[in-house]
């Protein structure tokens, strides 16, 4: 059963990598972003999208941890 779980995880990871690769190969048009007057260098659409996803995957858990910590602290004060 343990080996079946490992195989399943490996297959899901490989499918995810293949989906990301297909996305990157299909979206090669260069774009340049403008953010508060700062102009980013031209990158392909796929690179911009993957970078945004990775930044969100880092910021999301950090915000969740901070908000959870705040809620726990306020509950402690109420008790």
Jmol script that loads the backbone (N, CA, C; Angstrom):
load data "model"
ATOM      1  N   UNK A   1       0.823  -1.194   0.000  1.00  0.00           N
ATOM      2  CA  UNK A   1       0.000   0.000   0.000  1.00  0.00           C
ATOM      3  C   UNK A   1       0.870   1.261   0.000  1.00  0.00           C
ATOM      4  N   UNK A   2       1.973   1.205   0.736  1.00  0.00           N
ATOM      5  CA  UNK A   2       2.854   2.362   0.817  1.00  0.00           C
ATOM      6  C   UNK A   2       3.492   2.656  -0.542  1.00  0.00           C
ATOM      7  N   UNK A   3       3.883   1.592  -1.253  1.00  0.00           N
ATOM      8  CA  UNK A   3       4.477   1.773  -2.579  1.00  0.00           C
ATOM      9  C   UNK A   3       3.453   2.330  -3.564  1.00  0.00           C
ATOM     10  N   UNK A   4       2.206   1.918  -3.442  1.00  0.00           N
ATOM     11  CA  UNK A   4       1.159   2.428  -4.315  1.00  0.00           C
ATOM     12  C   UNK A   4       0.971   3.927  -4.108  1.00  0.00           C
ATOM     13  N   UNK A   5       1.062   4.358  -2.870  1.00  0.00           N
ATOM     14  CA  UNK A   5       0.939   5.785  -2.557  1.00  0.00           C
ATOM     15  C   UNK A   5       2.096   6.566  -3.173  1.00  0.00           C
ATOM     16  N   UNK A   6       3.297   6.019  -3.101  1.00  0.00           N
ATOM     17  CA  UNK A   6       4.467   6.676  -3.691  1.00  0.00           C
ATOM     18  C   UNK A   6       4.330   6.772  -5.208  1.00  0.00           C
ATOM     19  N   UNK A   7       3.880   5.699  -5.829  1.00  0.00           N
ATOM     20  CA  UNK A   7       3.690   5.700  -7.275  1.00  0.00           C
ATOM     21  C   UNK A   7       2.655   6.751  -7.663  1.00  0.00           C
ATOM     22  N   UNK A   8       1.574   6.835  -6.908  1.00  0.00           N
ATOM     23  CA  UNK A   8       0.534   7.825  -7.174  1.00  0.00           C
ATOM     24  C   UNK A   8       1.090   9.238  -7.070  1.00  0.00           C
ATOM     25  N   UNK A   9       1.869   9.519  -6.064  1.00  0.00           N
ATOM     26  CA  UNK A   9       2.457  10.851  -5.882  1.00  0.00           C
ATOM     27  C   UNK A   9       3.407  11.168  -7.032  1.00  0.00           C
ATOM     28  N   UNK A  10       4.209  10.199  -7.440  1.00  0.00           N
ATOM     29  CA  UNK A  10       5.145  10.415  -8.542  1.00  0.00           C
ATOM     30  C   UNK A  10       4.387  10.687  -9.842  1.00  0.00           C
ATOM     31  N   UNK A  11       3.329   9.928 -10.092  1.00  0.00           N
ATOM     32  CA  UNK A  11       2.536  10.121 -11.310  1.00  0.00           C
ATOM     33  C   UNK A  11       1.879  11.502 -11.312  1.00  0.00           C
ATOM     34  N   UNK A  12       1.331  11.925 -10.188  1.00  0.00           N
ATOM     35  CA  UNK A  12       0.707  13.247 -10.096  1.00  0.00           C
ATOM     36  C   UNK A  12       1.752  14.337 -10.322  1.00  0.00           C
ATOM     37  N   UNK A  13       2.927  14.198  -9.743  1.00  0.00           N
ATOM     38  CA  UNK A  13       3.991  15.189  -9.942  1.00  0.00           C
ATOM     39  C   UNK A  13       4.431  15.241 -11.399  1.00  0.00           C
ATOM     40  N   UNK A  14       4.579  14.091 -12.034  1.00  0.00           N
ATOM     41  CA  UNK A  14       4.954  14.064 -13.444  1.00  0.00           C
ATOM     42  C   UNK A  14       3.889  14.709 -14.320  1.00  0.00           C
ATOM     43  N   UNK A  15       2.620  14.463 -14.034  1.00  0.00           N
ATOM     44  CA  UNK A  15       1.546  15.092 -14.795  1.00  0.00           C
ATOM     45  C   UNK A  15       1.556  16.608 -14.605  1.00  0.00           C
ATOM     46  N   UNK A  16       1.833  17.054 -13.404  1.00  0.00           N
ATOM     47  CA  UNK A  16       1.925  18.489 -13.135  1.00  0.00           C
ATOM     48  C   UNK A  16       3.077  19.116 -13.906  1.00  0.00           C
ATOM     49  N   UNK A  17       4.223  18.461 -13.918  1.00  0.00           N
ATOM     50  CA  UNK A  17       5.381  18.957 -14.657  1.00  0.00           C
ATOM     51  C   UNK A  17       5.075  18.999 -16.152  1.00  0.00           C
ATOM     52  N   UNK A  18       4.425  17.973 -16.663  1.00  0.00           N
ATOM     53  CA  UNK A  18       4.065  17.953 -18.088  1.00  0.00           C
ATOM     54  C   UNK A  18       3.073  19.062 -18.432  1.00  0.00           C
ATOM     55  N   UNK A  19       2.116  19.321 -17.550  1.00  0.00           N
ATOM     56  CA  UNK A  19       1.156  20.396 -17.787  1.00  0.00           C
ATOM     57  C   UNK A  19       1.859  21.755 -17.797  1.00  0.00           C
ATOM     58  N   UNK A  20       2.776  21.970 -16.881  1.00  0.00           N
ATOM     59  CA  UNK A  20       3.527  23.226 -16.839  1.00  0.00           C
ATOM     60  C   UNK A  20       4.401  23.371 -18.082  1.00  0.00           C
ATOM     61  N   UNK A  21       5.027  22.284 -18.498  1.00  0.00           N
ATOM     62  CA  UNK A  21       5.861  22.311 -19.699  1.00  0.00           C
ATOM     63  C   UNK A  21       5.023  22.636 -20.935  1.00  0.00           C
ATOM     64  N   UNK A  22       3.865  22.004 -21.066  1.00  0.00           N
ATOM     65  CA  UNK A  22       2.982  22.283 -22.198  1.00  0.00           C
ATOM     66  C   UNK A  22       2.520  23.743 -22.172  1.00  0.00           C
ATOM     67  N   UNK A  23       2.194  24.262 -20.993  1.00  0.00           N
ATOM     68  CA  UNK A  23       1.791  25.663 -20.859  1.00  0.00           C
ATOM     69  C   UNK A  23       2.910  26.587 -21.303  1.00  0.00           C
ATOM     70  N   UNK A  24       4.128  26.286 -20.888  1.00  0.00           N
ATOM     71  CA  UNK A  24       5.262  27.142 -21.230  1.00  0.00           C
ATOM     72  C   UNK A  24       5.563  27.094 -22.725  1.00  0.00           C
ATOM     73  N   UNK A  25       5.414  25.928 -23.327  1.00  0.00           N
ATOM     74  CA  UNK A  25       5.692  25.814 -24.763  1.00  0.00           C
ATOM     75  C   UNK A  25       4.622  26.504 -25.607  1.00  0.00           C
ATOM     76  N   UNK A  26       3.406  26.559 -25.122  1.00  0.00           N
ATOM     77  CA  UNK A  26       2.315  27.178 -25.873  1.00  0.00           C
ATOM     78  C   UNK A  26       2.247  28.693 -25.718  1.00  0.00           C
ATOM     79  N   UNK A  27       2.902  29.241 -24.712  1.00  0.00           N
ATOM     80  CA  UNK A  27       2.810  30.678 -24.429  1.00  0.00           C
ATOM     81  C   UNK A  27       4.192  31.323 -24.481  1.00  0.00           C
ATOM     82  N   UNK A  28       4.721  31.463 -25.674  1.00  0.00           N
ATOM     83  CA  UNK A  28       6.067  32.003 -25.857  1.00  0.00           C
ATOM     84  C   UNK A  28       6.088  33.470 -26.278  1.00  0.00           C
ATOM     85  N   UNK A  29       4.922  34.112 -26.401  1.00  0.00           N
ATOM     86  CA  UNK A  29       4.883  35.504 -26.845  1.00  0.00           C
ATOM     87  C   UNK A  29       5.482  36.416 -25.773  1.00  0.00           C
ATOM     88  N   UNK A  30       6.417  37.284 -26.146  1.00  0.00           N
ATOM     89  CA  UNK A  30       7.038  38.165 -25.149  1.00  0.00           C
ATOM     90  C   UNK A  30       6.100  39.305 -24.727  1.00  0.00           C
ATOM     91  N   UNK A  31       6.135  39.617 -23.450  1.00  0.00           N
ATOM     92  CA  UNK A  31       5.373  40.736 -22.905  1.00  0.00           C
ATOM     93  C   UNK A  31       6.274  41.518 -21.959  1.00  0.00           C
ATOM     94  N   UNK A  32       5.926  42.779 -21.764  1.00  0.00           N
ATOM     95  CA  UNK A  32       6.631  43.613 -20.812  1.00  0.00           C
ATOM     96  C   UNK A  32       5.595  44.188 -19.854  1.00  0.00           C
ATOM     97  N   UNK A  33       5.848  44.089 -18.569  1.00  0.00           N
ATOM     98  CA  UNK A  33       4.907  44.568 -17.568  1.00  0.00           C
ATOM     99  C   UNK A  33       5.315  45.940 -17.049  1.00  0.00           C
ATOM    100  N   UNK A  34       4.315  46.748 -16.754  1.00  0.00           N
ATOM    101  CA  UNK A  34       4.521  48.068 -16.169  1.00  0.00           C
ATOM    102  C   UNK A  34       3.846  48.072 -14.800  1.00  0.00           C
ATOM    103  N   UNK A  35       4.608  48.338 -13.736  1.00  0.00           N
ATOM    104  CA  UNK A  35       4.084  48.291 -12.375  1.00  0.00           C
ATOM    105  C   UNK A  35       4.608  49.500 -11.612  1.00  0.00           C
ATOM    106  N   UNK A  36       3.718  50.454 -11.310  1.00  0.00           N
ATOM    107  CA  UNK A  36       4.080  51.682 -10.581  1.00  0.00           C
ATOM    108  C   UNK A  36       5.279  52.390 -11.206  1.00  0.00           C
ATOM    109  N   UNK A  37       5.292  52.472 -12.532  1.00  0.00           N
ATOM    110  CA  UNK A  37       6.367  53.150 -13.222  1.00  0.00           C
ATOM    111  C   UNK A  37       7.583  52.298 -13.496  1.00  0.00           C
ATOM    112  N   UNK A  38       7.657  51.120 -12.906  1.00  0.00           N
ATOM    113  CA  UNK A  38       8.778  50.223 -13.134  1.00  0.00           C
ATOM    114  C   UNK A  38       8.447  49.320 -14.316  1.00  0.00           C
ATOM    115  N   UNK A  39       9.298  49.298 -15.324  1.00  0.00           N
ATOM    116  CA  UNK A  39       9.074  48.482 -16.508  1.00  0.00           C
ATOM    117  C   UNK A  39       9.945  47.237 -16.412  1.00  0.00           C
ATOM    118  N   UNK A  40       9.308  46.092 -16.428  1.00  0.00           N
ATOM    119  CA  UNK A  40      10.026  44.824 -16.361  1.00  0.00           C
ATOM    120  C   UNK A  40      10.597  44.481 -17.735  1.00  0.00           C
ATOM    121  N   UNK A  41      11.672  43.716 -17.771  1.00  0.00           N
ATOM    122  CA  UNK A  41      12.197  43.295 -19.076  1.00  0.00           C
ATOM    123  C   UNK A  41      11.200  42.374 -19.780  1.00  0.00           C
ATOM    124  N   UNK A  42      11.319  42.287 -21.093  1.00  0.00           N
ATOM    125  CA  UNK A  42      10.399  41.433 -21.841  1.00  0.00           C
ATOM    126  C   UNK A  42      10.684  39.963 -21.548  1.00  0.00           C
ATOM    127  N   UNK A  43       9.641  39.274 -21.107  1.00  0.00           N
ATOM    128  CA  UNK A  43       9.697  37.841 -20.842  1.00  0.00           C
ATOM    129  C   UNK A  43       8.505  37.196 -21.524  1.00  0.00           C
ATOM    130  N   UNK A  44       8.565  35.887 -21.721  1.00  0.00           N
ATOM    131  CA  UNK A  44       7.415  35.216 -22.322  1.00  0.00           C
ATOM    132  C   UNK A  44       6.261  35.177 -21.319  1.00  0.00           C
ATOM    133  N   UNK A  45       5.069  35.069 -21.840  1.00  0.00           N
ATOM    134  CA  UNK A  45       3.863  35.053 -20.999  1.00  0.00           C
ATOM    135  C   UNK A  45       3.949  33.928 -19.981  1.00  0.00           C
ATOM    136  N   UNK A  46       4.465  32.785 -20.397  1.00  0.00           N
ATOM    137  CA  UNK A  46       4.527  31.637 -19.495  1.00  0.00           C
ATOM    138  C   UNK A  46       5.459  31.892 -18.316  1.00  0.00           C
ATOM    139  N   UNK A  47       6.574  32.566 -18.551  1.00  0.00           N
ATOM    140  CA  UNK A  47       7.512  32.858 -17.462  1.00  0.00           C
ATOM    141  C   UNK A  47       6.863  33.805 -16.463  1.00  0.00           C
ATOM    142  N   UNK A  48       6.171  34.807 -16.962  1.00  0.00           N
ATOM    143  CA  UNK A  48       5.490  35.758 -16.081  1.00  0.00           C
ATOM    144  C   UNK A  48       4.434  35.032 -15.249  1.00  0.00           C
ATOM    145  N   UNK A  49       3.654  34.154 -15.881  1.00  0.00           N
ATOM    146  CA  UNK A  49       2.598  33.431 -15.164  1.00  0.00           C
ATOM    147  C   UNK A  49       3.180  32.482 -14.125  1.00  0.00           C
ATOM    148  N   UNK A  50       4.239  31.761 -14.465  1.00  0.00           N
ATOM    149  CA  UNK A  50       4.848  30.822 -13.511  1.00  0.00           C
ATOM    150  C   UNK A  50       5.491  31.580 -12.350  1.00  0.00           C
ATOM    151  N   UNK A  51       6.132  32.707 -12.628  1.00  0.00           N
ATOM    152  CA  UNK A  51       6.704  33.512 -11.541  1.00  0.00           C
ATOM    153  C   UNK A  51       5.619  34.037 -10.605  1.00  0.00           C
ATOM    154  N   UNK A  52       4.497  34.490 -11.179  1.00  0.00           N
ATOM    155  CA  UNK A  52       3.388  34.961 -10.345  1.00  0.00           C
ATOM    156  C   UNK A  52       2.843  33.822  -9.482  1.00  0.00           C
ATOM    157  N   UNK A  53       2.747  32.638 -10.057  1.00  0.00           N
ATOM    158  CA  UNK A  53       2.282  31.476  -9.295  1.00  0.00           C
ATOM    159  C   UNK A  53       3.232  31.150  -8.158  1.00  0.00           C
ATOM    160  N   UNK A  54       4.523  31.150  -8.436  1.00  0.00           N
ATOM    161  CA  UNK A  54       5.502  30.824  -7.398  1.00  0.00           C
ATOM    162  C   UNK A  54       5.515  31.867  -6.285  1.00  0.00           C
ATOM    163  N   UNK A  55       5.402  33.130  -6.644  1.00  0.00           N
ATOM    164  CA  UNK A  55       5.350  34.192  -5.626  1.00  0.00           C
ATOM    165  C   UNK A  55       4.102  34.028  -4.766  1.00  0.00           C
ATOM    166  N   UNK A  56       2.979  33.710  -5.396  1.00  0.00           N
ATOM    167  CA  UNK A  56       1.747  33.474  -4.645  1.00  0.00           C
ATOM    168  C   UNK A  56       1.845  32.271  -3.731  1.00  0.00           C
ATOM    169  N   UNK A  57       2.561  31.238  -4.167  1.00  0.00           N
ATOM    170  CA  UNK A  57       2.719  30.042  -3.339  1.00  0.00           C
ATOM    171  C   UNK A  57       3.599  30.318  -2.124  1.00  0.00           C
ATOM    172  N   UNK A  58       4.426  31.335  -2.189  1.00  0.00           N
ATOM    173  CA  UNK A  58       5.249  31.704  -1.042  1.00  0.00           C
ATOM    174  C   UNK A  58       4.484  32.666  -0.128  1.00  0.00           C
ATOM    175  N   UNK A  59       3.846  33.675  -0.704  1.00  0.00           N
ATOM    176  CA  UNK A  59       3.164  34.696   0.084  1.00  0.00           C
ATOM    177  C   UNK A  59       1.904  34.150   0.759  1.00  0.00           C
ATOM    178  N   UNK A  60       1.160  33.283   0.082  1.00  0.00           N
ATOM    179  CA  UNK A  60      -0.087  32.748   0.633  1.00  0.00           C
ATOM    180  C   UNK A  60       0.085  32.058   1.981  1.00  0.00           C
ATOM    181  N   UNK A  61       0.976  31.070   2.088  1.00  0.00           N
ATOM    182  CA  UNK A  61       1.170  30.428   3.390  1.00  0.00           C
ATOM    183  C   UNK A  61       1.700  31.368   4.474  1.00  0.00           C
ATOM    184  N   UNK A  62       2.531  32.322   4.083  1.00  0.00           N
ATOM    185  CA  UNK A  62       3.044  33.279   5.072  1.00  0.00           C
ATOM    186  C   UNK A  62       1.896  34.120   5.629  1.00  0.00           C
ATOM    187  N   UNK A  63       1.016  34.608   4.750  1.00  0.00           N
ATOM    188  CA  UNK A  63      -0.139  35.383   5.217  1.00  0.00           C
ATOM    189  C   UNK A  63      -1.074  34.527   6.071  1.00  0.00           C
ATOM    190  N   UNK A  64      -1.286  33.281   5.676  1.00  0.00           N
ATOM    191  CA  UNK A  64      -2.121  32.382   6.467  1.00  0.00           C
ATOM    192  C   UNK A  64      -1.540  32.150   7.849  1.00  0.00           C
ATOM    193  N   UNK A  65      -0.233  31.991   7.920  1.00  0.00           N
ATOM    194  CA  UNK A  65       0.428  31.782   9.206  1.00  0.00           C
ATOM    195  C   UNK A  65       0.289  33.031  10.083  1.00  0.00           C
ATOM    196  N   UNK A  66       0.500  34.202   9.484  1.00  0.00           N
ATOM    197  CA  UNK A  66       0.384  35.444  10.254  1.00  0.00           C
ATOM    198  C   UNK A  66      -1.044  35.676  10.748  1.00  0.00           C
ATOM    199  N   UNK A  67      -2.027  35.446   9.880  1.00  0.00           N
ATOM    200  CA  UNK A  67      -3.418  35.624  10.296  1.00  0.00           C
ATOM    201  C   UNK A  67      -3.824  34.605  11.359  1.00  0.00           C
ATOM    202  N   UNK A  68      -3.375  33.373  11.206  1.00  0.00           N
ATOM    203  CA  UNK A  68      -3.667  32.358  12.213  1.00  0.00           C
ATOM    204  C   UNK A  68      -3.055  32.700  13.553  1.00  0.00           C
ATOM    205  N   UNK A  69      -1.873  33.256  13.500  1.00  0.00           N
ATOM    206  CA  UNK A  69      -1.198  33.661  14.734  1.00  0.00           C
ATOM    207  C   UNK A  69      -1.963  34.787  15.420  1.00  0.00           C
ATOM    208  N   UNK A  70      -2.466  35.732  14.627  1.00  0.00           N
ATOM    209  CA  UNK A  70      -3.238  36.843  15.173  1.00  0.00           C
ATOM    210  C   UNK A  70      -4.539  36.345  15.803  1.00  0.00           C
ATOM    211  N   UNK A  71      -5.204  35.419  15.135  1.00  0.00           N
ATOM    212  CA  UNK A  71      -6.463  34.878  15.661  1.00  0.00           C
ATOM    213  C   UNK A  71      -6.211  34.120  16.962  1.00  0.00           C
ATOM    214  N   UNK A  72      -5.151  33.326  16.988  1.00  0.00           N
ATOM    215  CA  UNK A  72      -4.829  32.575  18.214  1.00  0.00           C
ATOM    216  C   UNK A  72      -4.508  33.521  19.366  1.00  0.00           C
ATOM    217  N   UNK A  73      -3.799  34.621  19.076  1.00  0.00           N
ATOM    218  CA  UNK A  73      -3.462  35.583  20.129  1.00  0.00           C
ATOM    219  C   UNK A  73      -4.708  36.281  20.649  1.00  0.00           C
ATOM    220  N   UNK A  74      -5.648  36.610  19.761  1.00  0.00           N
ATOM    221  CA  UNK A  74      -6.866  37.272  20.221  1.00  0.00           C
ATOM    222  C   UNK A  74      -7.736  36.303  21.025  1.00  0.00           C
ATOM    223  N   UNK A  75      -7.733  35.028  20.661  1.00  0.00           N
ATOM    224  CA  UNK A  75      -8.486  34.040  21.445  1.00  0.00           C
ATOM    225  C   UNK A  75      -7.896  33.873  22.836  1.00  0.00           C
ATOM    226  N   UNK A  76      -6.572  33.940  22.932  1.00  0.00           N
ATOM    227  CA  UNK A  76      -5.913  33.819  24.234  1.00  0.00           C
ATOM    228  C   UNK A  76      -6.312  34.979  25.142  1.00  0.00           C
ATOM    229  N   UNK A  77      -6.409  36.174  24.574  1.00  0.00           N
ATOM    230  CA  UNK A  77      -6.790  37.343  25.363  1.00  0.00           C
ATOM    231  C   UNK A  77      -8.223  37.259  25.840  1.00  0.00           C
ATOM    232  N   UNK A  78      -9.093  36.617  25.053  1.00  0.00           N
ATOM    233  CA  UNK A  78     -10.489  36.488  25.434  1.00  0.00           C
ATOM    234  C   UNK A  78     -10.690  35.471  26.547  1.00  0.00           C
ATOM    235  N   UNK A  79      -9.813  34.485  26.610  1.00  0.00           N
ATOM    236  CA  UNK A  79      -9.959  33.430  27.644  1.00  0.00           C
ATOM    237  C   UNK A  79      -9.518  33.861  28.997  1.00  0.00           C
TER     238      UNK A  79
END
end "model"
wireframe off; spacefill off
backbone 0.3
color backbone group
